[in-house]
Amino acid sequence: MEGRFIQTGTLTTRQSGSQPKRLSSLLLYRVVKGRTRWSVEGKSLLLREGDVLVLFPGQVFSGVESSESALLQIEWIEVRLCKGSKRLTGSALARALKCDPEDARVIVKSLQAFDHPVLRSNELLSRSFHQLATGAEDSPEVYRRISVLQLLAGLSWTSPPECGSGMSTRSEAESDVALFLSELESRCEEVWTLESMAAGADLKRSRFGALCRKLTGESPAVYLNRLRIRRSRRLLRDTELSVTDIAFDCGFSSSQYFAKTFRRFQGHEPTHYRRLAQDMSHGRGVQYLKGDSARNAAYATVGIGPGDFEVSGELMLDRLGDTAASLEFGEDRFGFDGREGCFFLEGGTFGEAQFFDRSAEVIHEGVVFPFSLKRSGKMLSMKVNGHPVFSIRDDPKREIGRVGLRPLRNGIRVQRFEINGTPADLHVLTT
């Protein structure tokens, strides 16, 4: 639903989030269910249920990773600034919401004073956010403006998660842990235990573990493995070292444990990551995509705007039973669910999963099949292997955005991938 300056909505997905983009609006995201790790200005931030992320115009925002065990449910509110306003000021907010400039100035100043963009909403703010995101469709624009202003005022007096005041300050112990963690990356290949890490910060085990979770959102063991995987990605991309040598160089006790940990963080094996990185370094798109989690995906470098479009190609799936795979388009996905044995459609536009024809009657594992997703006028339709799967109404003015493929515990071989008849290379983020 849309007013002149305000848009609101909800999103239900297992996608990792958007690719890096510079914002032109004030954006608020509230995590309703699940947990996610997003990036603002290159800094990774953990959001849990109830957290609100406040994003300002000019900031670079991207999704990093989300929960694999449950759907991520998000409510969002966007405040578009007047033409010519490139950053959030009191006067820019006042023009957008048609409110008192002094009130807007105080709210903007308070929000920008936070050291941390992730805020913890209380019950009242959560209820207000939910009503705006889900129940404002038939409300007059003046109601939305007033409601957004009240919500921003409430958020400007709240606190970052686990902090006691709006201005986040660190205790001496937190500073010691933060310093140790900043030095840990250059020493992550060393043999570490919880006891030795706690001793490095001159703290007891339980205290160190609690502060590590507070600062990073992860236990010391998980954070250490994340640092080791980060180093291993660089070695896989930039050296000819064997996977076994890289495992030991990064502090893993065996290549088997390294591969298991790498799959948990990246969604596929180290050897597959190396192939993807090599393909991208040589300017080739992804030809084979494999994943053991919901995190792994590859996207075309060009997106789709409003109006008619067609995404088509030829794919082959490694397996059908007890797996899944999907075509991602904007906030939605179409794919097959091996557990249900059906095709499905779900996402921010189409809501919870809708199931269609039995997939085993249309596709077979190890066999190439054509597909076509097409929007013509107000109808969106899908064909798989020449079989019409669905045809539903869609908004022709809706901008689709990025498109790509996601293997959910599966492997996808890409024989052909086109957008509006033009070949489109698929790429994954390898940083």
ABEGO torsion letter per residue (X at the ends): XBBAABBBEBBBBABAEBBBBBBABBBBBBBABEBBBBBBGGBBBBBBBGBBBBBBBGBBBBBABBBAABBBBBBBBBBBBBBGBABBBAAAAAAAAGBBAAAAAAAAAAAAABABABBBBBAAAAAAAAAAAAAAAABBAAAAAAAAAAAAAAAAABBBBGBABABBBBBAAAAAAAAAAAAAAAAAABBBBAAAAAAAAGBBAAAAAAAAAAAAGBBAAAAAAAAAAAAAAAAAAABABBAAAAAAAAGBABAAAAAAAAAAAAGBBAAAAAAAAAAAAAGBBBABBBBABAABBBBBABBBBBEBBBBBEBBBBABABGBBBBBBBEABBBBBBAAAGBBBBBEAAAEBBBBBBBAAAABBBGBBBBBBBBBBEABBBBBBGGBBABBBBBBAABBAEBBBBBBBGBBBBBABBBBGGBBBBBBBBAX
